[in-house]
Amino acid sequence: MILKDKKVLTLPGCPANPYNLLGTVLQFATFGTLPALDAKGRPMFAYGRVIHEDCPRRPHFDAGRFAQAYGDDGHRNGWCLYKLGCKGPQTHANCSLLNFCEVPGAWPIGIGHPCVGCTEQEIAFRVPMHTTVPIDKPTAPMAYPGVAPEQGTVSAVAAGVAGLVVGAAAGAGWLASRKLAREGDGAQDGEE
């Protein structure tokens, strides 16, 4: 680091998400403190997790479904881009969680391109674009929701019982309103 006696905060990215800057500035303006930083001087709230952990294509990675080439069926169906050179498993950023300037999908994976690792000095523009990187923390597939989980169904018996309950409640409400209306009419007749 150039400034050895000073705390230096870095917001890497190409460009960095403006909300990361805003969050950092607001914390400093409000509390007079900087957010917790990692070893590279990046705010933990924005750079504490790798993109791979929260990637919308992660269930396909866990299921072993990978796009093999741009435009193939896997690529068009949203399968994992790891084999096309995605750097998400080594890139610490919140791109997959926080839309850039409120534009959904405005990041490489959102438009169908592998992550290029722009927040990592060791990766960005140093590792060839379509070369895969090692995965530090592989997680077993059972820890993530499936791509197409099985949906429960409503049986005819359950629908019939629900219909009876709703019908009985509606009927009881109607009878109660009629009774209250008659009692109200009787009270008004007695007052005159």
Secondary structure, DSSP 4 states (H G I P E B T S, - for coil): ---TTS------STTPPHHHHHHHHHHHHHHS-PPPB-TTS-BHHHHSSBHHHH-TTHHHHHHT-B--STTSHHHHTT-B-GGGT--GGG-B--TTTS-BTTBTT-STGGGT-----TT-TTTTTTS-TT-----SS---GGGS--SSPPPP---HHHHHHHHHHHHHHHHHHHHHHHHHHHHHHHHHHHH-
